[in-house]
Amino acid sequence: MIRFLLVLVTLAATAGAVVAYGDPDQIARASHKVSHIFRAQTATPAPAVQIQRGQGGEFALRAKINGVAAPMVIDTGATSVVLTWETAKAIGLPLEMLEYDVDLETAGGHTKAARLTIDRLAVGHLVEKSVPALVVQRGQMKTNLLGMSFLDRLESWGVRSDTLMLTGYPELQSSHRRTRTAVD
């Protein structure tokens, strides 16, 4: 960042000197150099994932929770990411230490859940760390829900026709990422 500011100050001083002398060709070259530096330092395109609507009307995907693949369904009505007990066990979460003290209303009715934090949750190239989540008791749900505790961290998300687009924040690196499609 300091290097960038020094280059910017140097170019501004050079541009100022050129303007003072009034040479139009030098002014154009200096302007082009400044524009080129700003373009080189801009953020790479934001990582994005497209998810096609399933036959049942849901947006299903395969996420990676702490490095382990798990099926999930997008649920904008869920305040939090919600994992089934079976998925939590499969990814090695400490189920014996959980306290099921959170009242939770699901499509199947009332149940209890336990709070925890997922170290790393990835949907394609969208990766979030320390994501608050809930785990329901054994047999209480059949589907993992990708709720608002993940979606709120994104720059944007929205549905157009039968495609859900999840867009993360741009990175300030030189690597370029393209839109990927999540695979069930």
C-alpha positions as CSV (number, residue, x, y, z in Angstrom):
1,M,0.0,0.0,0.0
2,I,2.8,2.4,0.8
3,R,4.6,1.5,-2.4
4,F,1.4,2.3,-4.3
5,L,1.0,5.7,-2.6
6,L,4.7,6.5,-3.4
7,V,4.2,5.7,-7.1
8,L,1.0,7.7,-7.1
9,V,2.7,10.8,-5.5
10,T,5.6,10.5,-8.0
11,L,3.3,10.3,-10.9
12,A,1.2,13.2,-9.7
13,A,4.3,15.3,-9.3
14,T,5.5,14.3,-12.8
15,A,2.0,15.1,-14.2
16,G,2.1,18.4,-12.4
17,A,5.4,19.3,-13.9
18,V,4.3,18.4,-17.4
19,V,1.1,20.5,-17.0
20,A,3.2,23.4,-15.9
21,Y,5.2,23.2,-19.1
22,G,2.0,22.7,-21.1
23,D,3.3,20.0,-23.6
24,P,0.1,18.3,-24.7
25,D,1.9,15.1,-25.7
26,Q,3.5,14.8,-22.3
27,I,0.2,15.5,-20.6
28,A,-1.5,12.6,-22.6
29,R,1.4,10.2,-21.8
30,A,1.3,11.1,-18.1
31,S,-2.5,10.7,-18.0
32,H,-2.2,7.3,-19.7
33,K,0.4,6.1,-17.2
34,V,-1.7,7.2,-14.2
35,S,-4.8,5.4,-15.7
36,H,-2.7,2.3,-16.3
37,I,-1.5,2.1,-12.7
38,F,-5.0,2.6,-11.4
39,R,-6.3,-0.2,-13.6
40,A,-3.5,-2.5,-12.5
41,Q,-4.3,-1.9,-8.8
42,T,-8.1,-2.3,-9.1
43,A,-9.8,-5.3,-7.6
44,T,-10.1,-8.5,-9.6
45,P,-13.7,-9.5,-10.6
46,A,-15.7,-10.6,-7.7
47,P,-15.9,-14.4,-7.3
48,A,-19.4,-15.6,-8.2
49,V,-21.3,-18.9,-8.3
50,Q,-24.4,-19.7,-10.3
51,I,-26.9,-22.3,-9.0
52,Q,-29.7,-23.6,-11.2
53,R,-33.2,-24.1,-9.7
54,G,-34.0,-27.8,-9.1
55,Q,-37.1,-29.6,-10.3
56,G,-38.7,-29.1,-6.9
57,G,-38.1,-25.3,-7.0
58,E,-35.1,-25.4,-4.6
59,F,-31.6,-24.2,-5.2
60,A,-29.4,-27.1,-4.1
61,L,-25.7,-27.3,-4.2
62,R,-22.6,-29.0,-2.8
63,A,-20.7,-27.0,-0.3
64,K,-17.5,-27.8,1.5
65,I,-17.7,-27.5,5.3
66,N,-14.3,-27.6,6.9
67,G,-13.1,-29.3,3.7
68,V,-15.8,-32.0,3.6
69,A,-18.4,-32.0,0.8
70,A,-22.0,-31.7,2.0
71,P,-25.3,-31.2,0.2
72,M,-27.1,-28.0,1.1
73,V,-30.2,-26.0,0.0
74,I,-30.3,-22.2,-0.1
75,D,-32.8,-21.0,2.5
76,T,-33.2,-17.2,2.8
77,G,-35.8,-17.7,5.5
78,A,-33.2,-19.4,7.8
79,T,-31.4,-16.9,10.0
80,S,-28.4,-19.2,10.2
81,V,-26.7,-22.0,8.4
82,V,-28.3,-25.2,9.8
83,L,-26.6,-28.6,9.7
84,T,-28.2,-32.0,10.2
85,W,-26.7,-34.0,13.0
86,E,-25.5,-36.6,10.5
87,T,-23.6,-34.0,8.5
88,A,-22.1,-32.5,11.6
89,K,-20.8,-35.9,12.6
90,A,-19.5,-36.6,9.1
91,I,-17.4,-33.5,9.1
92,G,-16.0,-34.2,12.6
93,L,-17.7,-31.6,14.7
94,P,-17.6,-32.2,18.5
95,L,-21.2,-33.4,18.9
96,E,-20.7,-34.7,22.4
97,M,-19.8,-31.2,23.6
98,L,-22.8,-29.4,22.0
99,E,-25.7,-28.0,24.1
100,Y,-29.1,-28.2,22.3
101,D,-30.6,-25.1,23.9
102,V,-31.8,-23.1,20.9
103,D,-35.5,-23.3,20.0
104,L,-35.9,-23.7,16.2
105,E,-38.9,-23.8,14.0
106,T,-38.4,-25.9,10.8
107,A,-40.7,-27.0,8.0
108,G,-41.1,-30.1,10.0
109,G,-42.1,-28.4,13.2
110,H,-40.4,-27.3,16.5
111,T,-37.0,-28.7,17.5
112,K,-33.9,-27.8,19.5
113,A,-30.5,-26.9,18.0
114,A,-27.0,-26.3,19.2
115,R,-24.8,-23.2,18.3
116,L,-21.4,-23.6,16.8
117,T,-19.0,-21.9,14.5
118,I,-17.9,-23.5,11.2
119,D,-14.2,-22.8,10.6
120,R,-14.5,-22.7,6.8
121,L,-17.6,-22.8,4.5
122,A,-17.0,-22.8,0.8
123,V,-19.5,-22.7,-2.0
124,G,-17.5,-22.9,-5.2
125,H,-14.9,-20.0,-5.0
126,L,-16.9,-18.2,-2.3
127,V,-15.2,-19.0,1.0
128,E,-16.2,-17.7,4.4
129,K,-14.5,-18.4,7.7
130,S,-15.9,-18.5,11.2
131,V,-19.5,-18.8,10.1
132,P,-22.1,-19.1,12.9
133,A,-24.3,-22.2,12.5
134,L,-26.7,-24.4,14.2
135,V,-26.8,-28.2,14.4
136,V,-30.2,-29.9,15.0
137,Q,-30.6,-33.1,17.0
138,R,-30.3,-36.5,15.4
139,G,-33.0,-37.3,12.8
140,Q,-34.7,-33.8,13.1
141,M,-33.9,-32.6,9.6
142,K,-32.9,-34.3,6.3
143,T,-31.4,-31.3,4.6
144,N,-28.6,-28.9,5.4
145,L,-29.6,-25.2,5.0
146,L,-27.4,-22.5,3.7
147,G,-29.0,-19.6,5.5
148,M,-28.4,-15.9,6.1
149,S,-25.4,-16.3,8.4
150,F,-23.5,-17.2,5.1
151,L,-25.6,-15.2,2.6
152,D,-25.3,-11.9,4.6
153,R,-21.5,-12.0,4.1
154,L,-21.8,-11.9,0.4
155,E,-21.7,-8.7,-1.7
156,S,-24.9,-9.7,-3.3
157,W,-27.2,-12.6,-4.2
158,G,-30.3,-12.8,-6.3
159,V,-32.5,-14.8,-8.6
160,R,-33.0,-14.2,-12.2
161,S,-35.2,-16.7,-14.1
162,D,-34.2,-20.1,-12.7
163,T,-30.6,-19.1,-11.7
164,L,-29.4,-18.0,-8.3
165,M,-26.3,-15.8,-8.4
166,L,-24.1,-15.6,-5.3
167,T,-21.4,-12.9,-5.6
168,G,-18.6,-12.4,-3.2
169,Y,-16.5,-9.3,-2.7
170,P,-13.7,-8.5,-5.2
171,E,-10.2,-9.3,-4.1
172,L,-7.3,-6.9,-4.3
173,Q,-5.0,-9.4,-6.0
174,S,-3.8,-10.0,-9.5
175,S,-5.4,-13.4,-9.9
176,H,-8.5,-13.4,-12.0
177,R,-11.5,-15.6,-11.2
178,R,-14.4,-16.4,-13.4
179,T,-18.0,-17.3,-12.6
180,R,-18.4,-21.0,-11.8
181,T,-21.5,-23.2,-11.7
182,A,-22.1,-25.2,-8.6
183,V,-22.5,-28.8,-9.2
184,D,-25.0,-31.0,-7.2
